[in-house]
Amino acid sequence: MSRPRVIVVGAGVAGLSAAFRLQQQGCVVTVLEADDHVGGKTASIRRDGFVLNTGATVLADSYTAMRTLAREAGVGDRLVAPPAVIGVVRDDRVHELRAAGLGAIVDFARTPLLSPRSKLRLLRTFVDLLRSRAKVGFDRVEVSAVLDTESVGTYCDRKLDAEIRDHLLGPVLGGIYVVDGPSLSVLALWFTIWKVLLGGLLGYRGGLDFFARALADRLDVQTSSRVTAVTRDGRGAVVAWEGPDGPRSERVDGVVLTVPAPRVAEIFPELDPSVGRLLGDALEPANYVSIRFALSRRPAGRSVLTVAGTGQLGSLATISYEHQLSPGSAPEGKGLIGVLLYHEWVTPRWDWTDEELVAQALNDLERIEPGIGEHVEFTQVDRWSPAALRAVPGSHRTIAELDRLLDPADSVQLAGDYRGMQSVNGSIVSGETAARNLGWTLFGGRT
Ligand SMILES: Cc1cc2nc3c(=O)[nH]c(=O)nc-3n(C[C@H](O)[C@H](O)[C@H](O)COP(=O)(O)OP(=O)(O)OC[C@H]3O[C@@H](n4cnc5c(N)ncnc54)[C@H](O)[C@@H]3O)c2cc1C
């Protein structure tokens, strides 16, 4: 029997993970990527001895799919344990808290971030937190969806208080999802506690693109190749694309499409209309701007990630100290800070120039890092639209509905971060699931 031929559209982590798994199963795989580089939202660039991530930065110890694949691709040793200290901004002061272990309890008991009364109130979440544990995860969307019942703001009004909402849960969720924290589904809260905070963070040597590059080195990846259409053809599909040598097309046995949700129907018009409606209208996109500040010296703080609630630090949601998270990302003695600007702040200012955005972000950053402007060697601005889908109440139930509508035996599989809780690991899991489904169809369950 000849080996099945598969095209994977997109060389982000979802596409590369799908391609790697399909190749292991015996398929002949080509990845087509529109950009001139791999990685998608995990791409990095190199300049003057710095390695600058253009999108994602923070990984969690719970990213087991990523760790396993990194090991199989021979780059497991690039993953390291960074200091797990998180800063939370309140009134222009950063409260540093250890995120894991006994130290987390000690720091939380001592911190003046919350009043003793609010700290005690947090005990009211205990039962809900324990109940959520078995339901949150990077797959099994229909199981998590039962937790998608209300917003974090409503939950705080019902069970906690405004101080916890504005100075703990708002900043932590806002900092991680880059949209107003209290507007998010309470599912995002349970997911973040179990899958991001309690296990601790995961660092990596050099830029985050090490993962995508390692997978791509083991695959046939064609960059600067924008797929324009996928059409069904019997049991397979025809893929058309614009490559460096002009337009091309090929009939293949299977396809994995990993383009962002709002773009799927443009490329694959035969998509079931109810799926198209969910991807196009029912899930709300968010826009992110990330700015990296390459610094001539390292700031003094211990935190690897500082988060600020909406309006606490002007435009800023997250400040990541990348020289700590990613050893080797800045030359010896120099520093690298990345900031993410709140979706709600940046969307109405999308036409601002890079210079205007940098000036505003620097002004806001100076409130917790006074004098930092004098040490900026250069900056890098990246705009992502759509960057993600907002995990507002109901969004996960929509994703579960999408899961029910999509046929796991289809020769065109969809993968990407919109198939679960948005994260690097979630995308990898979605790519591996698509590969498993497609392999099952192509080999009749014989892989
Ligand atoms: C600014 C930012 C910060 C983030 N921070 C974190 C973080 O700290 N931790 C975390 O876990 N997650 C983070 N995320 C989320 C995480 O980066 C993404 O969920 C994940 O990387 C998405 O991977 P993907 O492969 O699904 O999609 P993408 O990375 O978007 O990959 C899709 C690929 O498809 C290509 N493509 C699109 N159209 C076509 C076409 N027509 N033909 C061919 N190719 C095409 C694109 O160029 C892209 O390379 C962040 C995201 C952003 C934007």
The ligand as an SDF file (V2000), in Angstrom:
LIG
                    3D

 53 58  0  0  0  0  0  0  0  0999 V2000
    0.9520   38.0840   21.6420 C   0  0  0  0  0  0  0  0  0  0  0  0
    0.5970   36.6810   22.0930 C   0  0  0  0  0  0  0  0  0  0  0  0
    1.0590   36.2170   23.3220 C   0  0  0  0  0  0  0  0  0  0  0  0
    0.7570   34.9130   23.7320 C   0  0  0  0  0  0  0  0  0  0  0  0
    1.2790   34.4700   24.9210 N   0  0  0  0  0  0  0  0  0  0  0  0
    1.1300   33.1690   25.2470 C   0  0  0  0  0  0  0  0  0  0  0  0
    1.8340   32.6420   26.3640 C   0  0  0  0  0  0  0  0  0  0  0  0
    2.5810   33.3700   27.0280 O   0  0  0  0  0  0  0  0  0  0  0  0
    1.6800   31.3210   26.6620 N   0  0  0  0  0  0  0  0  0  0  0  0
    0.8730   30.4950   25.9150 C   0  0  0  0  0  0  0  0  0  0  0  0
    0.7730   29.3060   26.2200 O   0  0  0  0  0  0  0  0  0  0  0  0
    0.2140   30.9790   24.8270 N   0  0  0  0  0  0  0  0  0  0  0  0
    0.3480   32.2830   24.4730 C   0  0  0  0  0  0  0  0  0  0  0  0
   -0.2760   32.7700   23.3630 N   0  0  0  0  0  0  0  0  0  0  0  0
   -1.1110   31.8460   22.5840 C   0  0  0  0  0  0  0  0  0  0  0  0
   -0.2640   30.9170   21.7130 C   0  0  0  0  0  0  0  0  0  0  0  0
    0.8390   31.5970   21.1870 O   0  0  0  0  0  0  0  0  0  0  0  0
   -1.1240   30.4170   20.5680 C   0  0  0  0  0  0  0  0  0  0  0  0
   -2.3130   29.8810   21.1140 O   0  0  0  0  0  0  0  0  0  0  0  0
   -0.4380   29.3240   19.7470 C   0  0  0  0  0  0  0  0  0  0  0  0
    0.9130   29.6300   19.4830 O   0  0  0  0  0  0  0  0  0  0  0  0
   -1.2210   29.1920   18.4450 C   0  0  0  0  0  0  0  0  0  0  0  0
   -0.6180   28.2100   17.6270 O   0  0  0  0  0  0  0  0  0  0  0  0
   -1.3490   27.7360   16.3030 P   0  0  0  0  0  0  0  0  0  0  0  0
   -0.4340   26.8330   15.6080 O   0  0  0  0  0  0  0  0  0  0  0  0
   -2.7040   27.2520   16.6790 O   0  0  0  0  0  0  0  0  0  0  0  0
   -1.6110   29.0740   15.4710 O   0  0  0  0  0  0  0  0  0  0  0  0
   -0.5760   30.0620   14.7980 P   0  0  0  0  0  0  0  0  0  0  0  0
    0.6400   30.1990   15.6220 O   0  0  0  0  0  0  0  0  0  0  0  0
   -1.3670   31.2960   14.4900 O   0  0  0  0  0  0  0  0  0  0  0  0
   -0.1700   29.3160   13.4550 O   0  0  0  0  0  0  0  0  0  0  0  0
   -0.9530   29.3630   12.3000 C   0  0  0  0  0  0  0  0  0  0  0  0
    0.0040   29.4710   11.1250 C   0  0  0  0  0  0  0  0  0  0  0  0
   -0.7590   29.4160    9.9230 O   0  0  0  0  0  0  0  0  0  0  0  0
   -0.1850   30.3050    9.0020 C   0  0  0  0  0  0  0  0  0  0  0  0
   -1.2010   30.6250    8.0010 N   0  0  0  0  0  0  0  0  0  0  0  0
   -2.3020   31.4130    8.1380 C   0  0  0  0  0  0  0  0  0  0  0  0
   -2.9920   31.4490    6.9700 N   0  0  0  0  0  0  0  0  0  0  0  0
   -2.3240   30.6410    6.0990 C   0  0  0  0  0  0  0  0  0  0  0  0
   -2.5490   30.2620    4.7550 C   0  0  0  0  0  0  0  0  0  0  0  0
   -3.6010   30.7130    4.0690 N   0  0  0  0  0  0  0  0  0  0  0  0
   -1.6640   29.4230    4.1480 N   0  0  0  0  0  0  0  0  0  0  0  0
   -0.5900   28.9450    4.8380 C   0  0  0  0  0  0  0  0  0  0  0  0
   -0.3230   29.2920    6.1240 N   0  0  0  0  0  0  0  0  0  0  0  0
   -1.1880   30.1190    6.7470 C   0  0  0  0  0  0  0  0  0  0  0  0
    0.2190   31.4900    9.8600 C   0  0  0  0  0  0  0  0  0  0  0  0
    1.1790   32.3030    9.1960 O   0  0  0  0  0  0  0  0  0  0  0  0
    0.7660   30.7850   11.0950 C   0  0  0  0  0  0  0  0  0  0  0  0
    2.1350   30.5250   10.9800 O   0  0  0  0  0  0  0  0  0  0  0  0
   -0.0270   34.0690   22.9220 C   0  0  0  0  0  0  0  0  0  0  0  0
   -0.5240   34.5460   21.7010 C   0  0  0  0  0  0  0  0  0  0  0  0
   -0.2060   35.8310   21.2760 C   0  0  0  0  0  0  0  0  0  0  0  0
   -0.7200   36.3390   19.9570 C   0  0  0  0  0  0  0  0  0  0  0  0
  1  2  1  0
  2  3  1  0
  2 52  2  0
  3  4  2  0
  4  5  1  0
  4 50  1  0
  5  6  2  0
  6  7  1  0
  6 13  1  0
  7  8  2  0
  7  9  1  0
  9 10  1  0
 10 11  2  0
 10 12  1  0
 12 13  2  0
 13 14  1  0
 14 15  1  0
 14 50  1  0
 15 16  1  0
 16 17  1  0
 16 18  1  0
 18 19  1  0
 18 20  1  0
 20 21  1  0
 20 22  1  0
 22 23  1  0
 23 24  1  0
 24 25  2  0
 24 26  1  0
 24 27  1  0
 27 28  1  0
 28 29  2  0
 28 30  1  0
 28 31  1  0
 31 32  1  0
 32 33  1  0
 33 34  1  0
 33 48  1  0
 34 35  1  0
 35 36  1  0
 35 46  1  0
 36 37  1  0
 36 45  1  0
 37 38  2  0
 38 39  1  0
 39 40  1  0
 39 45  2  0
 40 41  1  0
 40 42  2  0
 42 43  1  0
 43 44  2  0
 44 45  1  0
 46 47  1  0
 46 48  1  0
 48 49  1  0
 50 51  2  0
 51 52  1  0
 52 53  1  0
M  END
$$$$
